[in-house]
Amino acid sequence: MELLEIWNRSDFAAKGVLLFVPLWLAVVLVVFYCFWPYSVAARKLRAFRRHTAPIRKLQPRESDLLCHLYPELAGQEDVFALKGAYRMIVIRHSYRHPGASYLHLLDGIPVHVRLDGVERFLEAEGNVAEVVLTRRHALIVALNGKYRFGRGTPASGTSDT
């Protein structure tokens, strides 16, 4: 049968279903496509939190600076080691909201760093970061021996001044 025949023979409820199902599938696909990177990253962050032990405690200076910038980190002292490849996902917005959002991932876990130009400290593979975990992301406090939170960006082996 042709689609037109099916449409003509169907009653009002069937026509509603025939119109609603494709529209519903299109909306589900758009939402799935837009939010998939976030859901995968959130699951990896939860698994990392459950299965990884801290490597050290925050130093007092780091703790003071972090609590000043992120009040929700008050009392958080555990620092974890995160190793892996860096990846950035660009998520474009609609024509009504120009611009884009950037999801920075290290070993598939969403990361945040308080530094512009972080790309110069990252490598495609084999990054080693020390992170503090928040609800939504891992906050980088040290990266590849080239960056340390609260010290600026000294070269490896220089003292904290």
Secondary structure as GFF3:
##gff-version 3
##sequence-region A 1 161
A	DSSP	alpha_helix	3	9	.	.	.	ID=ss1
A	DSSP	alpha_helix	12	51	.	.	.	ID=ss2
A	DSSP	beta_strand	56	57	.	.	.	ID=ss3
A	DSSP	alpha_helix	60	69	.	.	.	ID=ss4
A	DSSP	three_ten_helix	71	73	.	.	.	ID=ss5
A	DSSP	beta_strand	78	84	.	.	.	ID=ss6
A	DSSP	beta_strand	86	92	.	.	.	ID=ss7
A	DSSP	beta_strand	100	106	.	.	.	ID=ss8
A	DSSP	beta_strand	109	112	.	.	.	ID=ss9
A	DSSP	three_ten_helix	118	121	.	.	.	ID=ss10
A	DSSP	beta_strand	127	133	.	.	.	ID=ss11
A	DSSP	beta_strand	138	143	.	.	.	ID=ss12
A	DSSP	beta_strand	147	148	.	.	.	ID=ss13
###
